[in-house]
Amino acid sequence: MAAGTNETNLFQILPDPCIVTDHGGKVLTSNPAWTAILGWSADQTRGCIFSGLVHPLERSALEHQIADLLRTKQPLEARFRVQNSGGTYIPVRLKFLADNESIFIVGCELNVTNIQDTHHHLESLASTVPGIIYQWFERRNGERGFYYVSPKITEYYGLTPHELIEDWTRIRIHPDDIASWQRSIEEALASSSDWHFEGRFKMVDGNDRWWRGISTPVRVSESETVFNGIIIDITAERDKESALQAVTSRFELAVKGTNDGIWDWDLKDDTMWFSPRWKAILGYEDYELPNEHRTWRNAILPEDLEDAWRLADQFNSGQIDEYLATHRYRHKDGTVRYLLSRATHTFDDDGKVARMVGAVTDISELVHARELALEASRAKSVFLANMSHEIRTPMNGMLGMAQLLRTTKLSSEQLEYVEAISASGQSLLVVINDILDVSKIEAGKLVLDPSPCSIESLLKELGQLFRPIALAKGVEFEVYLPIESIPTLLVDASRLKQVITNLVGNSLKFTHLGNVSIAAYYRDGNLRVDVTDTGVGISEDRQSAVFESFTQADLSTSRQYGGTGLGLTICRNLIRMMDGVIGMISEQGKGSTFWFEIPASVCEPIVLSQPLPKTFEHQVKLHGRILLAEDNEVNVLVAQRLLEMMGFEVDVAADGVEAVKLVMENNYRLVLMDLHMPNMDGADATRTIRELEGDQRRTLIIAMTAAAMNEDRENCFDAGMDGYISKPFNAEEVRALLIMHLAEAAL
């Protein structure tokens, strides 16, 4: 096109009043046409708020237009009344363009006559706009190109305006964007609408730069349309968007790839969002559950709702440092699911919790497996208790018969046989007790019962017990106590004694020469006990396994020394229950030291009641009529003979029903009641007797039980019994127990 034609086109466009503002509406610069038309000088305009020049009734509409412009970055056009320097409001059709920093406002109704002034005004404006101002023409014959390009093109792309006006193809559009760029121009021409496009320029160095073009097409003739607009480099913006998109994509992949469901609770407006996986855990598609607070309230079981609120309040208020909770939720199919929730929170500028974000894991299968394991453990405990009863009952007969045999005239050979039977039975009883102890510990049925204990008295008692055994093996045995007395401590004395007994028994078993010793001291709130021997020792490769169940230091150990390998396992578990630690130091061929340390608080010594005088046994006469309720014939024979030898007259009841009948018909001095009997067991029989007796009398009832679980013994007292005797029982133990109960009943 000839120069004269270019100047004519520029003449029609450039004289329009133009200003540039920031996003807040503060005027940065204005062109001379603005001054010529409205009368405001550049100095008067610069720094003022543009909306202040608009008619008061139209300012609200202007603010909405500007907000849409900044949000969409799309050009817009509107007519407003603008105040001139004389105070008159003049209607002006305004065109608004925006980039990331500024707003370009053009008064579209122009009246410019001087092409040189137009170029001057345009160059002045272009120098203040953060982008490239251009004028582009499209003709029906296919010709196209630049009429004008602002000098900033050189700063952005290394090309001069003159180079582009001569050959527009020097600014190369990315090959992948050419088709969409061409289509966008055609659509703008066909609809006479504003044109905007985002694409890539292929730079001289081979790199790509992103740009955004915005313009308004003006049809200057039947054959030519001119686009007046701005080009903005948005490479940095697109890089940020790409980085954000990459982060978002990674997050979405992580959310999709995990089995956890994500939730987000905005505490400010009490809104919630749930990931599709969160909903899928409960059996729903994403569209089936709204992202609302009621979705969570409806899903969690009502019984767990209060606890969930309480934990959230405690976490958000800082009462607890970690939010970790398991609650039950209703699945779409009606089943209950256990969800483990973990959460964190964010704070606002005032330091208040603004939102909670968390994840849930479906642990229903784990909970179910745990319940099955607990049920299996309970079943095992019941099985072992029943087996204990079934084994102890015949053992009671076997050991009882051995006791009866001792009372008869026996040759030395026969007496040796009887002692062998008794020893074998006692060994079997130790094995049964060990297995039951392990079972009770694993099932959580074993409960510690701390009470004041004199550690020195306990150790001296063990010394008296083990010293003869050690001497019989030719081994020395010593108990070492500190110079300063160990105070009375609050511990479970029976279980503490069991641990030390197991350790000492173990040392004596594996020591043939030298010595075994116990040493104890109390320091810093902890009781320390060492059991040291000069026995066979344990090889280093076997030391880590000695505390495991059914494990011994060597596979040949059980054949040479006997035992099940449960003793040390029980010791370890009991010490752990006491919040203590247990360990060992050993060298093969030189001996071992097994030690444990438990926390124990000092307490006041227990005040024992005045013991009964030794002659009290003679004051309590073991005679009279008693009832033996027992269904096992061998046990009946053993118990009846032992009781008759003590001086009692014995009646026998084969079950609980017969026992109740005989008690109500006779006045027995006491009743020995087996717990497990046909038709009616001992506990139910005792309850019935207590109900029938009322307040008129109370028959002394002592349970005979082959069970070994704590709850079985508790059931004895709950049923109204006065005491119990464990099977298999020793004649002297039974005698002492009967004397004690008969004495208490007489007081």
C-alpha positions in Angstrom: 0.0 0.0 0.0 1.2 3.5 -0.8 2.3 5.8 2.0 -0.6 8.2 1.5 -3.1 5.4 2.1 -1.3 4.4 5.3 -1.3 7.9 6.6 -5.0 8.2 5.8 -5.9 5.1 7.8 -3.7 6.2 10.8 -5.4 9.6 10.6 -8.8 8.0 11.1 -7.7 6.2 14.3 -5.0 8.0 16.2 -6.8 11.3 17.2 -9.1 9.5 19.6 -8.7 10.4 23.3 -6.7 7.7 25.0 -5.6 7.2 28.6 -3.8 4.4 30.5 -4.7 3.4 34.1 -3.5 0.8 36.6 -5.9 -1.9 37.7 -7.1 0.3 40.5 -8.3 2.9 38.0 -5.5 5.5 38.7 -4.6 7.3 35.6 -1.0 6.8 34.5 -0.9 8.8 31.3 -3.2 10.4 28.7 -2.8 11.6 25.1 -3.2 15.1 23.6 -6.5 14.1 22.0 -7.8 13.6 25.6 -6.8 17.1 26.4 -8.1 18.5 23.2 -11.6 17.0 23.6 -12.1 17.1 27.3 -9.9 20.0 28.3 -8.0 18.2 31.0 -4.2 18.6 30.8 -1.9 15.6 31.2 -0.8 16.9 34.7 -4.4 17.4 35.8 -5.4 13.8 34.7 -2.3 11.9 35.9 -2.9 10.3 39.3 -6.7 10.8 39.4 -9.1 8.0 39.6 -10.8 7.6 36.2 -14.2 6.6 37.7 -14.3 10.0 39.4 -14.7 11.6 35.9 -17.7 9.4 35.0 -21.2 10.5 35.8 -22.1 9.4 39.4 -25.1 7.4 38.3 -22.9 5.4 35.9 -19.9 4.7 38.2 -21.3 1.4 39.5 -21.8 0.1 36.0 -18.2 1.2 35.2 -16.8 -0.7 38.2 -18.6 -3.9 37.1 -17.3 -3.5 33.5 -13.7 -3.0 34.8 -14.1 -6.1 37.1 -15.2 -8.2 34.1 -12.4 -6.9 32.0 -9.7 -7.8 34.6 -11.3 -11.2 35.1 -11.7 -12.2 31.5 -9.0 -10.1 29.8 -11.5 -9.7 27.0 -11.9 -6.3 25.3 -15.2 -4.5 26.0 -17.0 -1.5 24.8 -19.5 0.8 26.5 -20.9 4.3 26.5 -20.4 6.6 29.5 -20.8 10.3 30.3 -17.4 11.7 31.0 -16.9 15.1 32.7 -14.9 17.7 30.8 -12.8 20.5 32.4 -15.8 22.8 32.3 -17.9 20.4 34.4 -20.1 19.2 31.6 -20.7 15.5 31.1 -20.1 14.4 27.5 -21.3 11.0 26.2 -18.3 9.0 24.9 -18.1 5.5 23.5 -15.2 3.9 25.3 -13.1 0.9 24.4 -11.3 -1.0 27.2 -8.3 -3.2 26.9 -6.3 -4.8 29.7 -3.1 -6.6 30.4 -1.5 -7.8 33.6 -0.6 -4.3 34.7 -2.6 -1.7 33.0 -6.0 -0.8 31.4 -6.0 1.0 28.0 -9.1 3.2 27.5 -9.8 4.6 24.1 -12.6 7.1 23.2 -13.9 5.5 20.0 -15.6 8.7 18.5 -12.7 10.5 17.0 -12.1 13.6 15.0 -8.4 13.9 14.0 -7.1 15.8 11.0 -3.3 15.8 11.3 -1.5 12.6 10.4 1.8 13.8 11.8 0.2 14.6 15.1 -1.4 11.1 15.0 2.0 9.4 14.7 3.4 11.5 17.5 0.5 10.8 19.8 0.6 7.1 19.0 4.3 6.8 19.7 3.9 8.7 23.0 1.1 6.4 24.0 3.0 3.2 22.9 6.0 4.1 25.1 3.8 4.0 28.2 1.8 0.8 27.4 3.4 -2.5 28.7 2.9 -4.2 25.4 3.2 -3.8 21.6 0.6 -1.6 20.0 -0.1 -2.4 16.4 -2.4 -1.7 13.4 -3.1 -4.6 11.1 -5.0 -4.7 7.9 -7.0 -7.4 6.1 -8.1 -7.0 2.5 -10.6 -9.0 0.4 -7.9 -9.7 -2.2 -5.9 -11.6 0.5 -3.4 -8.9 1.2 -2.5 -8.4 4.9 0.2 -6.7 7.0 1.1 -4.1 9.5 0.4 -0.4 9.1 2.0 0.3 12.4 4.0 -1.6 15.1 5.2 0.2 18.2 9.0 0.3 18.9 8.7 -2.2 21.8 8.7 -4.9 19.2 12.4 -4.6 19.1 12.7 -5.1 22.9 10.5 -8.2 22.8 11.5 -10.0 19.6 14.6 -8.3 18.2 12.8 -7.0 15.1 12.3 -3.3 14.1 8.9 -1.9 13.3 10.1 -1.1 9.8 11.2 -4.7 9.2 7.7 -5.9 10.1 5.9 -3.3 8.1 7.9 -4.4 5.1 7.4 -8.1 5.7 5.0 -9.2 8.4 6.0 -12.9 8.0 9.3 -12.1 9.8 7.4 -12.5 13.0 6.9 -16.2 12.7 3.7 -17.7 14.3 4.3 -21.3 15.5 3.4 -23.8 12.8 1.0 -25.6 15.2 -0.9 -22.3 15.9 -1.2 -20.9 12.3 -4.5 -22.7 11.5 -6.3 -21.5 14.7 -4.8 -18.0 14.3 -6.2 -17.8 10.7 -9.6 -19.1 11.8 -9.9 -16.6 14.6 -9.3 -13.7 12.2 -11.9 -15.0 9.8 -14.5 -15.3 12.6 -13.8 -11.8 13.8 -14.2 -10.5 10.2 -17.4 -12.4 9.7 -19.0 -11.3 12.9 -17.4 -7.8 13.1 -16.6 -8.7 16.7 -13.5 -8.1 18.8 -10.6 -10.3 18.1 -8.5 -12.0 20.7 -6.0 -14.9 20.4 -3.3 -16.6 22.3 -0.5 -18.5 20.6 3.3 -18.9 20.2 5.9 -17.0 18.2 8.9 -18.9 17.0 11.9 -16.9 17.9 15.1 -16.5 16.0 17.0 -18.5 18.5 14.6 -21.4 18.1 12.7 -20.8 21.4 9.0 -20.3 21.6 7.4 -17.2 23.2 3.7 -17.1 24.2 1.7 -14.0 23.2 -1.8 -12.7 23.5 -3.3 -10.4 20.8 -6.3 -8.2 21.5 -7.9 -5.8 18.9 -11.0 -4.1 17.6 -11.7 -4.5 13.8 -12.7 -1.3 12.0 -14.1 -1.6 8.5 -12.6 1.4 6.7 -13.9 0.4 3.3 -15.8 -2.3 1.4 -12.5 -4.1 0.8 -10.4 -3.4 3.9 -10.7 -3.9 7.6 -8.2 -2.6 10.1 -7.4 -4.2 13.5 -6.2 -1.8 16.1 -4.9 -3.6 19.2 -2.1 -4.7 21.5 0.2 -7.7 21.8 1.3 -8.8 25.2 4.0 -11.3 26.0 2.5 -13.9 28.3 5.3 -16.4 28.3 6.0 -16.0 32.1 2.2 -16.3 32.8 1.9 -19.4 30.7 5.0 -20.9 32.4 3.4 -20.3 35.8 0.2 -21.9 34.5 2.1 -24.9 33.2 3.9 -25.3 36.5 0.6 -25.0 38.3 -1.0 -27.4 35.9 1.9 -29.9 36.5 1.5 -29.6 40.2 -2.3 -30.0 39.9 -1.9 -33.0 37.6 0.5 -34.7 40.0 -1.9 -34.0 42.9 -4.8 -35.4 40.8 -2.8 -38.5 39.9 -1.8 -38.9 43.5 -5.4 -38.7 44.6 -6.5 -41.1 41.9 -3.6 -43.5 42.6 -4.1 -43.8 46.4 -6.7 -45.9 48.1 -7.3 -43.0 50.5 -10.2 -40.6 50.3 -9.5 -36.9 50.6 -11.7 -34.4 52.4 -11.4 -30.6 52.9 -13.4 -28.7 55.5 -13.4 -24.9 55.3 -14.3 -23.8 58.9 -14.9 -20.2 57.9 -18.0 -20.9 55.7 -18.5 -24.5 57.0 -18.2 -26.0 53.5 -16.7 -29.4 52.7 -15.3 -31.1 49.7 -14.8 -34.9 49.2 -12.7 -36.5 46.5 -14.3 -39.1 44.2 -12.3 -41.8 46.1 -13.8 -40.7 49.4 -17.3 -41.3 47.9 -16.2 -44.5 46.3 -15.1 -46.0 49.6 -18.8 -45.7 50.7 -20.0 -47.1 47.4 -21.1 -43.9 45.6 -20.2 -42.3 42.3 -18.9 -38.7 42.5 -22.1 -37.2 41.3 -24.3 -39.1 43.8 -23.0 -37.2 46.9 -22.9 -33.4 47.0 -19.8 -31.7 48.4 -21.7 -30.5 51.4 -21.3 -30.8 55.2 -24.5 -32.9 55.4 -22.9 -35.6 53.3 -20.4 -36.3 56.1 -23.1 -36.1 58.9 -25.4 -38.5 57.0 -22.6 -41.0 56.4 -21.1 -41.3 59.8 -23.0 -43.5 62.3 -25.0 -41.4 64.8 -23.3 -43.3 67.7 -19.9 -42.0 66.5 -20.9 -38.5 65.6 -20.4 -37.0 69.0 -16.9 -38.5 69.4 -15.9 -37.3 66.0 -17.0 -33.7 66.9 -15.1 -33.9 70.2 -11.8 -35.0 68.6 -12.1 -32.3 66.0 -12.7 -29.7 68.6 -9.7 -30.9 70.7 -7.4 -30.9 67.7 -8.4 -27.5 66.5 -8.2 -26.0 70.0 -4.7 -27.5 70.5 -5.7 -29.9 73.3 -4.3 -32.8 71.2 -1.4 -32.6 68.8 -2.5 -35.3 66.3 -5.8 -36.0 64.7 -6.1 -39.8 64.3 -9.4 -41.4 64.7 -11.4 -44.5 63.6 -15.2 -44.2 63.1 -17.9 -46.1 61.5 -19.7 -45.1 58.3 -22.7 -46.5 56.5 -21.9 -47.9 53.1 -24.4 -47.6 50.2 -25.2 -51.3 50.4 -26.1 -50.9 54.1 -23.0 -52.4 55.6 -20.8 -50.6 58.1 -17.3 -49.6 57.2 -14.5 -48.6 59.5 -12.6 -45.5 58.3 -9.3 -44.3 59.8 -9.0 -40.5 59.5 -5.8 -38.5 59.6 -5.9 -34.7 59.3 -3.9 -31.5 59.5 -5.1 -27.9 59.7 -4.2 -24.4 58.4 -4.5 -21.1 60.1 -5.6 -17.6 59.1 -3.7 -14.3 59.7 -5.2 -14.1 63.2 -3.8 -17.5 64.1 -7.2 -19.2 64.1 -7.8 -22.6 62.4 -9.2 -21.8 58.9 -9.6 -25.3 57.5 -9.0 -29.0 58.1 -7.7 -31.3 55.4 -7.5 -35.0 55.8 -7.6 -38.5 54.4 -9.5 -41.6 55.2 -8.4 -45.2 54.8 -10.9 -48.1 54.8 -9.6 -50.4 57.5 -12.8 -52.5 57.7 -10.9 -55.7 56.6 -8.2 -55.0 59.3 -10.9 -54.5 61.9 -12.7 -57.7 60.8 -9.4 -59.6 60.9 -8.7 -58.2 64.4 -12.1 -59.3 65.5 -11.5 -62.7 64.1 -8.1 -62.9 65.8 -9.7 -61.8 69.1 -12.4 -64.4 68.7 -9.8 -67.0 67.9 -7.8 -65.9 70.9 -11.0 -66.2 73.1 -11.7 -69.6 71.5 -8.2 -70.7 72.3 -8.5 -69.5 75.9 -11.8 -71.4 76.3 -10.2 -74.4 74.7 -7.2 -74.3 77.0 -9.4 -73.7 80.0 -11.5 -76.7 79.1 -8.4 -78.8 78.4 -7.0 -77.7 81.7 -10.2 -78.9 83.4 -10.2 -82.1 81.6 -6.5 -82.7 82.4 -6.5 -81.5 85.9 -9.5 -83.6 86.8 -7.9 -87.0 86.2 -4.6 -85.6 87.5 -6.4 -84.8 90.8 -7.4 -88.5 90.9 -3.9 -89.7 90.0 -2.1 -87.4 92.5 -4.8 -88.0 95.1 -4.4 -91.7 94.8 -0.7 -91.3 95.2 -1.3 -89.4 98.4 -3.6 -92.1 99.7 -1.1 -94.8 98.8 1.5 -93.0 101.0 -0.8 -93.5 104.0 -0.8 -97.3 103.5 1.9 -99.8 104.3 4.3 -99.7 101.4 7.6 -101.4 100.8 10.5 -99.1 99.9 10.2 -100.1 96.2 6.5 -99.3 96.2 7.1 -96.0 97.9 9.6 -95.2 95.2 7.0 -95.9 92.6 4.5 -93.7 94.3 7.0 -90.8 94.5 7.7 -91.2 90.8 4.0 -90.9 90.0 3.7 -87.8 92.2 6.8 -86.2 90.6 5.6 -86.9 87.1 2.2 -85.5 87.9 3.8 -82.3 89.4 6.0 -81.8 86.3 3.0 -82.2 84.0 1.1 -79.6 86.2 4.0 -77.1 85.7 3.7 -77.5 81.9 0.0 -77.0 82.0 0.4 -73.9 84.2 3.0 -72.4 81.8 0.8 -72.9 78.7 -2.2 -71.4 80.5 -0.1 -68.4 81.6 1.1 -67.7 78.1 -2.5 -68.1 76.8 -3.9 -65.7 79.4 -1.2 -63.1 78.6 -1.8 -63.3 74.9 -5.6 -63.0 75.4 -5.2 -60.1 77.8 -6.8 -62.0 80.6 -3.9 -61.8 83.0 -4.3 -58.8 85.2 -1.6 -57.5 87.6 -2.6 -57.0 91.3 0.0 -54.6 92.9 0.2 -54.5 96.6 2.8 -53.6 99.2 5.7 -56.1 99.1 8.9 -56.5 101.1 11.4 -57.4 98.4 14.0 -58.5 101.0 11.5 -61.0 102.6 10.5 -62.3 99.2 14.2 -62.9 98.2 15.0 -64.5 101.5 12.0 -66.9 101.1 13.3 -67.8 97.6 16.7 -68.4 99.1 15.3 -70.9 101.6 13.4 -72.6 98.8 16.3 -73.0 96.4 19.3 -73.5 98.7 18.5 -77.1 99.4 17.9 -77.8 95.7 21.2 -76.2 94.8 23.1 -78.1 97.6 21.7 -81.4 96.3 23.3 -80.7 93.0 26.6 -79.6 94.6 26.0 -76.0 93.6 26.3 -73.0 95.9 23.3 -70.6 96.2 23.4 -67.0 97.5 21.1 -64.0 97.8 22.9 -60.6 97.8 21.0 -57.6 99.2 22.3 -54.0 99.2 23.6 -52.4 102.4 20.8 -49.9 102.4 17.5 -51.8 102.8 15.1 -51.9 99.8 11.9 -50.1 100.9 8.5 -51.6 100.7 7.4 -51.4 97.0 4.0 -51.5 95.3 4.3 -54.5 93.0 2.5 -57.7 92.1 4.4 -59.9 94.5 3.1 -63.2 93.2 4.0 -62.4 89.6 7.3 -60.9 90.6 8.0 -64.1 92.5 7.0 -66.2 89.5 9.6 -64.3 87.3 12.4 -64.7 89.8 11.5 -68.4 90.4 11.6 -69.1 86.6 14.9 -67.4 86.2 16.5 -69.1 89.2 15.0 -72.5 88.2 16.4 -72.0 84.7 19.9 -71.2 86.1 19.9 -74.2 88.4 18.8 -76.5 85.6 21.8 -75.6 83.5 24.4 -75.2 86.2 26.4 -78.3 87.3 29.4 -76.7 89.0 30.0 -73.3 90.6 27.2 -71.2 91.9 23.8 -69.5 91.3 23.0 -66.1 92.9 20.3 -63.5 93.2 21.2 -59.8 93.5 18.8 -56.9 93.9 18.9 -53.2 94.4 16.5 -50.2 94.2 17.5 -46.9 92.6 15.8 -44.0 91.0 12.4 -45.5 91.3 13.4 -48.8 89.6 13.9 -52.3 91.1 16.7 -54.2 89.5 17.2 -58.0 89.9 20.1 -60.1 88.5 20.2 -63.9 88.5 23.7 -65.1 87.7 25.0 -68.6 87.2 28.2 -70.4 86.1 26.3 -72.8 83.9 26.7 -73.9 80.3 25.9 -70.4 78.9 24.3 -69.6 75.6 26.0 -69.2 72.2 25.8 -65.8 70.7 23.7 -66.9 67.7 21.0 -68.3 69.9 20.8 -65.5 72.5 18.2 -63.5 70.5 15.7 -66.4 70.5 15.7 -67.5 74.2 12.8 -65.3 75.1 10.6 -66.6 72.2 7.9 -69.2 72.9 8.8 -72.9 72.8 12.4 -71.9 72.1 15.5 -73.2 73.9 19.2 -72.4 73.5 19.8 -75.7 71.6 17.5 -78.2 70.0 19.0 -80.9 72.2 18.3 -78.9 75.3 14.7 -80.2 75.7 16.0 -83.8 75.4 18.8 -83.3 77.9 17.1 -81.0 80.5 13.4 -81.1 79.7 11.0 -78.2 79.6 8.9 -76.5 77.0 10.8 -73.3 76.6 7.9 -71.2 77.9 9.5 -70.1 81.2 11.5 -67.2 79.8 8.6 -66.2 77.5 6.4 -65.8 80.5 9.1 -63.8 82.3 9.4 -61.4 79.3 5.7 -60.9 79.0 5.2 -60.4 82.7 8.0 -57.8 82.9 6.6 -56.0 79.9 3.2 -55.9 81.6 5.0 -54.2 84.6 6.4 -51.6 82.1 9.9 -53.0 82.6 12.7 -54.4 80.5 14.4 -57.8 80.7 17.6 -59.0 79.1 20.6 -61.3 79.4 24.4 -61.5 79.2 25.8 -64.9 78.4 29.0 -66.6 77.2 28.9 -70.2 76.1 30.8 -72.4 78.7 31.1 -69.6 81.3 27.6 -68.9 82.4 24.8 -66.3 82.1 23.2 -63.3 83.9 19.5 -62.8 83.4 18.3 -59.4 84.6 15.2 -57.3 84.7 14.3 -53.8 85.8 10.8 -52.6 86.6 9.5 -49.2 87.8 8.1 -49.5 91.4 6.9 -46.8 93.7 7.7 -46.8 97.5 4.7 -47.4 99.7 3.9 -47.9 103.4 4.5 -51.4 104.7 1.4 -53.5 104.9 0.1 -54.1 108.5 -0.6 -57.8 108.9 -3.4 -58.9 111.2 -2.4 -60.9 114.3 -1.6 -64.4 113.2 -3.6 -67.3 114.6 -1.8 -69.1 117.4 -0.2 -72.4 116.5 -2.5 -74.2 118.9 -5.6 -72.8 117.0 -5.6 -75.9 114.8 -6.2 -78.0 117.8 -9.1 -75.7 118.8 -10.8 -76.2 115.5 -12.1 -79.8 115.4 -12.1 -81.4 112.0 -15.2 -83.4 112.4 -18.9 -83.3 111.5 -21.0 -84.0 108.5 -20.0 -82.4 105.2 -21.3 -82.6 101.6 -19.0 -83.4 98.7 -20.6 -82.4 95.3 -18.5 -84.1 92.6 -19.4 -86.2 89.6 -16.0 -87.8 88.8 -15.9 -91.2 90.6 -12.1 -91.2 91.1 -12.1 -87.7 92.5 -15.0 -88.7 94.8 -13.0 -91.7 96.1 -9.9 -89.5 96.6 -11.7 -86.6 98.3 -13.9 -88.8 100.4 -11.0 -90.9 101.8 -8.9 -87.8 102.5 -11.8 -86.0 104.3 -12.7 -89.1 106.3 -9.0 -89.4 107.3 -9.3 -85.9 108.6 -12.3 -86.8 110.7 -15.3 -85.8 108.6 -18.4 -87.8 107.8 -19.0 -87.3 104.1 -22.2 -87.3 102.0 -21.8 -87.3 98.2 -23.9 -85.5 95.5 -23.4 -86.5 91.9 -24.7 -83.1 90.4 -25.9 -79.6 91.4 -29.5 -80.6 91.6 -28.8 -83.3 94.2 -26.5 -81.0 96.1 -29.2 -78.4 96.5 -31.7 -81.0 97.7 -29.3 -82.5 100.3 -28.2 -79.0 101.6 -31.8 -78.0 102.2 -32.6 -81.3 103.9 -29.5 -81.4 106.1 -27.4 -79.1 108.2 -23.9 -79.6 106.9 -20.9 -78.1 108.5 -19.6 -77.2 105.0 -20.0 -78.1 101.3 -17.2 -78.8 98.9 -18.8 -77.9 95.5 -17.3 -78.9 92.2 -17.9 -76.2 89.5 -18.4 -78.5 86.5 -21.2 -81.0 87.0 -24.1 -82.3 84.9 -27.7 -81.1 85.1 -26.7 -78.0 87.3 -23.1 -76.7 87.7 -21.7 -75.7 91.0 -22.2 -71.9 90.5 -25.9 -72.3 89.8 -26.3 -74.7 92.6 -24.7 -72.2 95.0 -27.0 -69.4 93.8 -30.0 -71.6 94.3 -28.9 -72.5 97.8 -28.3 -68.9 98.8 -31.8 -67.9 97.5 -33.5 -70.8 99.4 -31.6 -70.1 102.6 -32.5 -66.4 102.6 -31.4 -64.7 105.8 -32.0 -67.7 108.1 -28.7 -69.4 107.7 -25.6 -69.5 105.5 -23.9 -72.8 104.7 -20.2 -72.6 104.3 -19.6 -73.5 100.6 -16.1 -74.0 99.1 -15.5 -74.5 95.4 -13.4 -77.2 94.0 -12.2 -76.1 90.5 -9.9 -77.6 87.9 -10.2 -74.3 86.0 -7.3 -71.9 86.1 -8.7 -68.7 84.5 -9.2 -65.7 86.8 -12.8 -65.3 85.7 -13.6 -68.8 86.8 -12.4 -68.0 90.3 -14.3 -64.7 90.3 -17.4 -66.6 89.3 -17.1 -68.6 92.5 -17.4 -65.5 94.7 -20.0 -64.0 92.4 -22.2 -67.0 92.9 -21.9 -66.7 96.7 -19.2 -69.2 97.5 -16.9 -68.6 100.5 -13.6 -69.8 98.9 -12.1 -72.3 96.5 -9.6 -75.2 96.2 -7.7 -75.7 93.0 -7.4 -79.2 91.5 -5.2 -81.1 91.8 -5.1 -80.4 95.6 -2.7 -81.4 98.2 -4.0 -83.0 101.4 -2.1 -80.7 103.7 -3.3 -77.6 101.7 -6.9 -78.8 101.9 -6.5 -79.4 105.6 -5.1 -75.9 106.2 -7.8 -74.2 104.1 -10.6 -76.0 105.9 -9.2 -75.1 109.3 -9.0 -71.4 108.2 -12.6 -71.3 106.8 -14.1 -73.2 109.7 -12.3 -70.9 112.1 -13.6 -67.8 110.4 -17.1 -69.3 110.3 -16.9 -69.9 114.1 -15.8 -66.3 114.9 
